Amino acid sequence: MTDPPPSAALPSPGASPGASPGAPSLLIVATIAGTIRGFLAPYAEHFRSLGWRVDAAANGATSDPGLARSFDNVYDLPLSRSIRDVRGLAGTGRALAAILESEPDIVHVHTPIAGFLTRLAVRRLPAGRRPAIAYTAHGFHFHPAGRPLINAAYLTIERVAGRWTDRLIVISDEDEAAARRYRIVPSRRLVHMPGIGVDTRFYDPAAVDPDGPARIRIQLGIPAGAPMFALVGELNRNKRPGDAIAALTALSNRDAHLVLAGQGPERKAIEAHARDAGVADRVHLLGEVDDIRPVVRAATALLLLSTREGLARSVMEALSLEVPVVASTARGNRELVGDDRGRIFETGDVGELVRALDWMVDHPEEARQMGSRGRARMVERYDLRVLLGLHEDLYREMLAGRHRAAPPTPPA
């Protein structure tokens, strides 16, 4: 799946004429370029429109043409998602030290491995040269379903790096509670933001080709009246796609179809599972989709079955499109879906999942109302423009704090 183009109401890529003299500078860091392109490019475009210099650093950043349009400068980091990649970790430390020579005023880092290494690199700078640093936790990697040793390792990393963090941003109620319980940072340095934002103008039913959902069904051979459930995201074990196939085989309505949009390591296992279960003709793997909106609009409901999440943007997108959601009890899902925007079931409980899907099929009018309430909630609290304003406030506060902490200029 590719990412939505910027809304017309947002600054367009490359629209910035360049940083204004004396304006602040921002460095955005993540493990991989896809994270920055998919979630953070609108932030770069917004702050560049205000005259800021905004740079990006991630694995694959310089080969991503989208980042070149959205940022003033892009830098590569030899990072991977594996904490065991010792060579990548060491190389990233050296690369960050060189990048920080550009002296950004604020560094905002995302994802845990990049988060630790970036905060360490900033900490190693002389006090007078340190930028203010923010870290957004897109779902702590320690969580109730995690293995004890892995949880302990990630919690230790967060607590150590928390000492070097000017602002820790959490995006779910559960992560805020965890940050306070484990005292990862003092309360004055903890910020709760409602996700990373969804462009509700782009994900608006009125912005979707009216014939698009019907065309999707025709292309896939799904009758207009047949239930269709969509699962959007990387096909990995955490997303539990096998639960969706198991539920499909047990639904009361034997005409229901399952559509999976995305790529990932579980694709072959999903295909084999569907064949073995005798439902291969009702399971459709689309791979990467250029525009996911018609697929979601064609669905009876979106499924989010994960073991672990931060605050799932696929759920935000579906609700913005007025499509109800059936979601697991993974972190963040309950606060998005609530009791009136879909159905929540216990992660891994296929029987409960089946009952939720059957309910969606049997109560189409109530399901539509859930979707409508979902859109109203997204516009009110989770819209990208709301988040851009909150980040303006955050950075303004961080800059003020940095100026107060700066050592006095020695007399000439």
N, C-alpha and C positions, 0 to 999 in steps of 0.2 A: 504494500500500500504506500502510496506517496502522500505527502502532506498537502494540506490545503494551501492555495495561494493566499497571500495576505488579503484581508478584506479591503474594500475600497476606502473604508474609513481609517485604515491604518497607513502609516508611511509605506511606500512601495520600496522593494529592494533596490538599493543603489541610489535612492532618492536624496540621501544626505550629501550636501555639497562639500563635506569635510568637517572635521572638528573645528569648533569656534575657538579662537585664541583664549586661553585661560579657562576653558570649559573642562569639566571633570572627564576622567577616562575610566573605562570599565573593561576588565578582562573576564570573560566567561570561559570556564574550564569544565570539561566532562571527559569521560573515558573514551567514548567513540563519537565520531562526527554526527552519526544519525540522531543521537540524543539532542544535540544542539540544533540540527536542522529541523527535527520534528517538533520540538517543544520551545526552543529559546530564540530562534531567529526573529520572531515578532518583537521580542524585547530589544534586540540589537537595533532593529529598524526604528523602533519608537525612540530610543535614547539618542540614536544618531540624528533623528529629526529635530531633537532638542539641542543639537550642536555638540554632543559628546563624541569622543573617540571610543569606539567599542571594538575590541579584538576578541578572537576565539582561539582556543587551544584544545586539541583532541586528537586521537588516533584517526588518521585519514582526513584531517581537516583541509589540507592543501589540495587534495584531489577531489574535493566536493565543490562543484561549481555554484551550488546554492549558497554556500557559506561565503564564497568570494563576493557574491552580490550583496549579502546582508551585513557584512562586517568590514571594518577598515583594514584589518590585518588578520591573517589566519596562520596558525602555527601547528606543526605536527608534534604529537607525543607518541613515543613507542610503547603505548599502553595496550594491555589486553584486559579482558574481564576476569582473568584468573589471578588470584592473589599469589599463586605459585610461580608466576612468571618473573623470576628474580632479575633476569637481564632487562626486561621491560621496566621493572620498578626502578632499577638503578639508572637506566637511561632517561627515564622520565624526570627523576630528580635533577639531573644535569640540565635537561632541556628547560625545565621550569625556571631554574636559576638564571639561564640566559634570557628567557622571555621576560622575567621580572625586571631585567635591566631597562625595559621600556617605562618603568615606574608608573604603573596604573594607580589611580586613587583608590579604586575598589576592585577586589577580586571576588567573583561569585562563582563558586564551584558546586558541581552537581555529581552525583553517583559516589559510592563510598570509597573505592580505591583511589580515584582521582581526588576525592575529598581529603583523604588523609595525606597524600603526597603533596598536594598543593598547600595545605595548611602548614605542613612541615617546612616546605621551601620558604614560605613567607616568614615563618618563625625564625629561620636561620639568618634572615636579613638583619642588618643593624637597625635598632629601634627607630631611628629617625627616618629610615627608608621604607618602613613596612606600610603596605597599603592596608586599608580596612578590609576585613575578609568575612564573607558570608558563605554559609554552606546550607544548601537545601537538601534535606533527606527525603528522597522520593520513596519512602517506606524503609524504615530501619531493617537491616539484614538480620537482626535478631528478632525473633517473633515466636509466638506460642507453638507454632507447628514446626519450628526448626530443631535441629539436633543440639543437645546441650553444649557440646564442645564448640560447635560452630557459633552458636549463640554467644557463648562466653568470649570467643575471639572477637567477634564483631562488636560486642558491647564494650570490651576493653579498648578497641580502636576508637570507638566513638567517645569514650570518656577521656582518653588521653588527648585526642585532637580537639575535644571540646574546650580544653584550656587555652587553645590558640585561636578561638573562634569569636569574632565580635558579634555575629548574629547567627544563631542556628534557626533555620526556618523548617518547620514541620508542616505537613499538608493534610494531616488527618487527626481526628480526636484521639485515636489510640496512640499515635506517635507522640502527641503532646503529653498524654498521661505517662508514657514510658520515659520521655525526656525529664519530666519532673520527678518521677519515682526514682530514677537512677542518678538524678542530679548531674546530667551530662553538661549542662551549662547553668549558671545562675539564672533565676527567673527573669531578670532585667534584660538578658541577652537571648531569650527564647521568643520566637515570633511564630504565630500560627497563621498561615495563609490557606485559603480554600483551594488548594491545588495549584496548577500551573496555568490554568485558564483554558477555556474553549471558545472559539470564535462562533458565537451563536448566530451571527449573520450568515456565515458560510453554512453552518449546520442548522439551517432553517428549512422546514418543508417547502416554503415558498421559493427557495433558491434551488430546488431540485427539479430537473426536467419532469414534468407531470407524467410522461410516458415511460420514464426510466425504470421504475419498479416493475411495470408490466413486461418491459423488454427483458429484464433480468430473468424473470420467471419463464418467459418463452425460450430464452437461450438455454436455460437449464432443464427445460422440460417439466417444470413444476406448474400444475394446474392453478388457475387463478384462485380457486377456493380452498386449496390445500394449505394446511398449516406449514409454515416455514420458519425455522429457528436459525439465527445467525450467530456465529462465534467469530470474533475479529481479534487478530493478534498473532504473535509468534506461536508456531506450533511446537511447544515444548512441554515437558512434563508438568511444570508448575501450572500451566493453563488447564490441565486435566481434560484434554479432548476425548479421552476414552470414556469418561463419565457421560459425555453427550451422546456417544454412540450407544452405550448401554441403556440410557434413558430412551433413545429413539426406538429401540427394539421392544420396549415395555409400554409405550404410550397406548392409550385406548384408541386413538385415531391412527390407523395403519397407513394413512395417506400422507402423514407428516414427513417433511424433508428437513435435512440439516445441511447448512451451507457454512463452510469454513474459509475465511479469507485471511491469507497470510502464508508465510513459509516457515520452515523450521525443521529441527532434527527428528521430530515425531511423525513426519508426513507418511513415510512408508509404513510405520506401525499402525497409523490410522487407517490407511488403505487396507491393510491386512485384517485389521479388526472388523472393518465394515464388511469385507467379503465373508469372513468367518461367521459373522452374525446374520448374514443373509440380507443386509440392507444397503449393499453397495450402490444399488440403483437409486437410493434416496439420500446418499451422502455425496456432497459436491465440494471438491477442493479447488478453490479458485486461484490459489497462489497470490502473488502481489496484485493489488487492484488499484488502478489509477485514481478512481473516484469511488469511495466506499459508500457514499450517500444513497444512491439508488438501491444498493444491496440491503442496507439497513432499513430503508423505507419499505422495502418489499417484505420485510420479516414480520411475523406475528409478534416476536419478542427477540431481544438480544440476550445471549447467554454470556455470563462471566463466571466461570467455575473454579477459579484459581485457588491454590493453597495460600499464596502470598501476593499482595498488591500494595501499592502506596495509596493512590487515589486514581482509579482507573479512568483514563480519558476515553476509552471506548464506551464506557457507561455514560459519561458526560455527553458524548457525541450522539448516542442513541436517544437519550432523553431530550436533548436539544432538537432532535428530529421527530419528537413526539412518539417514539417507539418505547414501549415498556421494557423493563429489564428483569430477568431472572438471574439472581446473583448469589454466590456463596457467601459464607460468613467471613471471608477474607477481609483483612483490614481495609477500612474505608468504604466498603460496599454499603453497609447499613446507613451511613450518614448520607450517601448519595441517593440510594433507592428509597430509604425510609419504609413506612408501612403503606404508602399510598401511591408510589411511583413504580411498583413492580412487586416481585416476590423474593424473599430471602430464604435460603435453605442452608442447612448445615453442610459445610464443605465435605465432599466425599459421600454424602448420603444420597445414593441414586434413587432410592424409593421416594424420598422427599422431593427430589428434583422432578421425578416423573409426575408427582401430584401437582407441583407448581406449573409444569408445562400443560398438563391436562386442564388445569384451571384457566390458563390463558386461552386455550382453544374453546372451552365451554362458555367463557364469559367475554365475548369480543367487545361489547360496548364498555364494560368496566375496564378492560385492558386499554381501550382507546383513551378513556378518561385518565388512566394512569399516565399515559404518554403526554397528554396535555398538561397535567400537573407537573410532570417532569420538566417540560420546557420552561414553564414559568419559574421553577426553582433555579434552573441553570442560568436564565437571564438575570435573575435577581442577585445571585450569590457567586456564580462560577464563571461569568463571562470574562473573556480576555481583557476587556477594557477595565473591568473592576480590578483585575490583577495588575495591570499596568499602573494604575493609580496607586495601588498599595506598594508597588516596587518603587515608585517615585518617592513616596513617604519614607520607605525604608532607607533608600540611598541618601536622601537628604539628611536623615538622622545620623547615618553612619559617617557622612562627610563632616557633619558638625562635630561629632565625637572625635574624629581623627584630627581636626584642627585644634580642638581643645587639648588633645594629648600630645601634639607636636612640640618638640623642644623649642625654646625661644631662639630667635635668630640672634647670633652673636653680634655685638656692635662692630661697626666697620673700623 
